[in-house]
Amino acid sequence: MHLLAIGTRKGLWLATSEDRESWSLSGPHHPMAEVYATAIENRRDRPRLLVGTTSSHFGPTVMTSDDLGATWQEPDHAPVAFPEDAALERVWQLALTPDPEVVYAGTQPSALFRSEDGGRTYSLVEGLWKHPHREHWDAGYGGQAIHTVLPDPADPLRLTVAMSTGGVYRTFDGGASWEPANTGIKANFLPDPYPEFGQCVHKVSWHPAVPHRLFLQNHHGVYRSDDAGATWTSIAGGLPADFGFAMVNHPHEPDVVYNFPLVAADHRFPPGGECAVYRSSDAGESWEALRNGLPDGFWTAVMRDALCTDAAEPAGVYFGSRSGEVYASTDEGDSWRRIAEHLPDVVCVRAAEV
Amino acid sequence: MRVLVLIPGPLRQTAGNQAKVEVDLPEQATLGTLLDHLAARYPLLDRRLRDERDVLRRYVNVYVDGEECRRLSGADTRLTPDSEVRILPSVAGG
């Protein structure tokens, strides 16, 4: 069965399908809680769903379900908790690793947490929390958060994270020490447009088989790194705009990447109101608009985690909008169909076979 | 002394499915003392009410004998024998 988890600003919806053509929708799960992070761990005996929820009344937490959303569990004590001088505001990212027991959580305020019990409880990665740059990391409109966590599947000591604002950081020693990795990424809102750190990176993606090649959507600017983040070069030339939030790799083809351009920071709509996913098949050198089945008059936006792929063959691509619509493609983006509408603002989607 | 705590519907599951909880406290206890006692008995309830710094969440109101605690002395609000403490979600969300 194919499962698409749809996190919104008012709960989680779960879409299931046997053929990826006809979908059944259940929800809201966790009604009224903001669901900014979700993950589907399908390598366990029973697939586990993970969600980061934030109730405006009762705060944030992480919940898991081992029965595809029929019931949810959380520990009595906070699964993600800061030391004395901070409090968790939101979990922005739940990142799976080759070991199903090891899960990372990226949070607001910017910090990284690590779970060794399949995502039920987490401990702070202190090396990043104690980084001397931390006091200089600033909050963007969405809050100051680590929204991207990329654990290297071939080397558990190597991780890359990205935050808004702050930029990209990487570790080669399992999180004990971290270095900024922003050379070439522009910060057009700072007096020095190319600082060592402080960029407002919106999303970073990679193909797990080629972890030295990174793709990045910036707060203006789209970039690729071929040296694991040491340096970045623009790949925005073939796009209609260099603003946006989402960036995701094809599950099987390392040079194929998807993006959803928006006009600009002060005009957060797709160009001309035409809903279009852009796909590059040559690692960002050129891009093509994928519009077959997508609407005009689309005066909304796709958020940083609201674009994803599945692992099927051919690959499925999915995205959700702030206007509560979800679109799916089962032919790698060549054509699309709407599979949900009238949901609350979609902030994250994740797809997997379960 | 014994203090009565009224639990709102959305939180009763975290407090043994009870609408009312009685807590025995030392004389001169404060609201903070009460919340600490509740936390020991119902940790999940506590983290719905307070963050990990023990700060009351912004949109959770706690009324002590009819007055919201932020208009009193917050966690330092002194409780009296037979005090009634009512927890209510405030107006939030869109």
Interface residues (C-beta under 8 A of the other chain):
Chain A: M32 S55 S56 H57 F58 G59 T61 E74 D76 H77 A78 A81 F82 E84 D85 A86 A87 L88
Chain B: P10 L11 P43 L44 R47 R48 L49 D51 E52 R53 V55 R57 Y59 V60 P89 S90 A92 G93
